[in-house]
Amino acid sequence: MNHIITISRQHGSGGREIGALVSKKLGIPYYDNDLIQLAAEKSGFSEEHFRDYDKFATNSFLYSLVRGFQYHQNATGVWSLEDKIYTTQSKVIRELAEKEPCIIIGRCADYILSDMPGLVKLFIYGSLDARAERVAKRENITTEKAIDKIKSADKRRQNYYNYHADRKWGEAQNYNLCIDSSFCGVEKAADIISDFVSKV
């Protein structure tokens, strides 16, 4: 079976690295920031618009309030920039998945592709200490700043996902496999995923 693999992940859990390793092991394309470039090309907007959109909303109440107001405006037939960006990203994700087996990181891909045959939905998580250590080392910042970045990034991802999807980000029942990368490590996690996908 040709599989489409989606990876949702906590910040600092190594989800991107794991996705790249699985891509090499299974010999299938891997998309992360590439989606921003592809969506920008398709929409005519700059890549900065998409990057800003990814970083939007750390407060769930404000996010829902702003988005709700924009959707109210859309009843008049006026689409907000954010509506267009999400719709364009969704279209790019679906086109990639329909074309060939691939791995897609984040951006509600598991929800957007929920009706896709062969879909394997993964969630990568880890202890806060291990994630803070990885982020601090990667960005050359203190552990305290790393923890702040992690909490902020996870909150944004949760708000974004919970708003667009009819399910909750990070809840185990919404995924086919959840892996604690702080327990098994990035390389072992990639091995487990590759073996799992090849057997389902």
N, C-alpha and C positions, 0 to 999 in steps of 0.2 A: 504494500500500500504506500502511496505517496503521502508523506506527512507534512503538515504545516505546523510548525512549533512556535508557540507564543510564550514569551518570558516576561512575567511581571516580577518586580523585585524591590526589596527594601534598599534604600540608598546605602552604599558601602558594602553590600553583600557580595559583590563580585559578579553580579548578573551579566554584565556586558562581557567580561572576560570569559565567563562560562559559556555564553552564547557563541563567542568567537571560536572557542575550543570545540564545541559541539559541531559547529559549521565545518571545521577541518576534519573532524572524525567521520562525519556522515557525508561529507562532500556536497553540501547544499548551501546556497547563498544565505547570507546573514545581513539583516537590515536594521540599522539603528538611526544614527544621524543622517544616513543616506535618504531616509524618508523625508526629511526636511527639504533636502535639495530637490528630490523628485516632486514633492508637493508644490514647492515654489515654482519650479519650471512649468508645472501643469496649470497653476492658478494665475501666474503672472505677478504674484506678490514677491517681495524680497524674502530671502531666507531669514532676515532679522525678525520679520513679522511672526514667522513660525517659531523661532527660538524664544521670542518674548511670550508667545502664547503658551509654550511649554512651561515657562516660569511663572505664569499668572496664578494669582489667588492662593494666599496662605491662610485665609480665613474663610471657613466654609459658609458662614452666614452671609458675608459680603459677596462671596462668589455666587451663591444662589440668588441673592438679591439682584446683583448686576445682571446675571444671566437671565433671570426671570423678567426683568425689565426689557432686556433686548428681545426676548422671545415675544413679549407683548407687542413690541414695536413691529416684529415680523408679521403679526397678524394683518398689518397694513400692506404687506408685500415687500417690506424693506428688510433685507438681510444684513445683519451686523458682520463686521470683519471676522469676528470669532466664529460665527456660524459658517462662513465660507471656508475658513481655515480648517475647522473640524470636518466639514463635509469633504473637502479636498483630500485631507489626510486619510479619511476613511475610504475614499474611492481609490487612492493609490495603494493602500493596504490590501484591499480586495482584489485589485488588478494583479498585484504581485502574487498573491496566494492562488489565484485562478490560473496563473501562467505556469508555475512550477513549484516543487517543494521548496520551502524556505524557512528561515528562522526570523521572527520579528520581535523586537524588543519594545515593550511598553505600549503607550498610546492607545490603550483600550483595544488592542488587536484581538485579544481573546473574545471580547464581547462583539466586536464588529464582525468577526468571522465565526460566530457561534453556530451557524448553520452549515459550516464547511466540512465536508467529509474528510476524515483523516486528521482532524484538528487535535493537537496535543497541547494542553494548557499547563504551564509550569509556573510555580511561584518560588522564588529564591529569597530566603531570609537568613538572619543570623543574630547572634547576641549583640547587644549595643556596644559592649567593650571591644569585640573583634571588629565590628564595622568602624568604630571610631579610630581604632589603631590603623586600619587600612586607609581611611580617608586622611588622617593626619599625616601619614607617611607619603601618600600620593600627592597631597597638596602642600606639604611642608608647613603645616599649621599645628597649633596646640591641640591636645585632646579635647579640651573644653570647646574650642571653636569647631572642631570636627563634630562633636555631639550636637551643637546648635545647628550646623548645616544638615546633619542627618535628620533631625526632628523636623526642620523646615521643609526639606525635600520630600520626606515621607508624607507630611501633611498635605503638600501640594498634590502629590500623586493620588492620595486618598480622596481629596476633594474632587479632583478632575474625574477620577474613575467613578466615584459614587454618584456624581451628577449625571454623567452620560449613560451609565449602565444601570440595569435593573437588579444589580447585585452589589455586594460589598467587597471592596478591595482587600485582599489579604486573607479572606476567610477560606479555610481549607476546602470546604465543599464546592467551591467555585473553580477548583483546579483538579487536574488529573494526577499531579505529582507536586509535592512541596518538599523542598530540600533545605536543610540547615547547613549553609556553607561554612559556618564557623565550627561546625562539628566535623565535617568530612573534608573540608578544603576545596579550593576551586577546581583543581585537576580531577580529584575523585568525584566531585559533583558532575563534572562533564562526562566522566566515564559512566556514572550511574544513569544519567539522562540518555546518553547514546545507546546504552544497553537496553534501557526501558523502551525507547522509541523503536528500536529494531525488533522488539518482541511483541509489540501491540499492533 
